[in-house]
Amino acid sequence: MISLRYYFDMIDEPQTPDRIAEMLVHIGRAARSEDAGSGLTAAQWTCLRFFARANGSTRTPSGFASFQATTRGTASQMVKSLERKGLIVGTRSDRDRRSVSFDLTDHGQTMLANDPLRDLIDVIDGLAATERDSFLKTLSRLASTLAMQRDLPAFGTCKDCTHFARSGDTAYCACMAEELTVVDIPKLCASYIPTREPPSQGDRHDAG
């Protein structure tokens, strides 16, 4: 007869990646279900959050298309729907008059303050700061690795990007060839290339 201890020792570890993936999908579905009755679709909420979190060079329809892994036509329609609702407004670039960057209007900011993700945000906010930092680092690594495996653009923030350089109080982006403002450093960027991290403790053990 197989003991319970032997059974759990045999099945726990192989199932762990599956359970984590399933839990991430479950949390995503639960969060999306909160969009019902908010006045915006789940896709529109994603678009609104994107323009609130992305830096100036990334707040474009093409930037959102890359982030959402959809066509530019679909992304443009989504952007236009938010424009019609008065939630975002476009500004033409001084460098390239064909390029338009979008910002949230006051109405958009008010809408975002009532984000249906608020319950999930509050739950995460209840975690210890060290736990949140570790969790975010792990999720960012998963997102970047998955994007590379599927040959999709990776999105992240400056401090974890290979283009990022810092000297004293000055931060610089080698990709844009310009200094970074304090406001833009924590924002999402379409030019993001993740830095290579040392293997985790488990990877080192496996390699040995």
Secondary structure, 3 states (H helix, E strand, C coil): CCCHHHHHHHHHHHHHHHHHHHHHHHHHHHHHHCCCCCCCCHHHHHHHHHHHHECCCCCCHHHHHHHHCCCHHHHHHHHHHHHHCCCEEEEECCCCCCCEEEEECHHHHHHHHCCCCHHHHHHHHCCCHHHHHHHHHHHHHHHHHHHHHCCCCCCECHHHECCEEEECCEEEECCCCEECCCCCCCCEECCCCECCCCCCHHHHHHHC
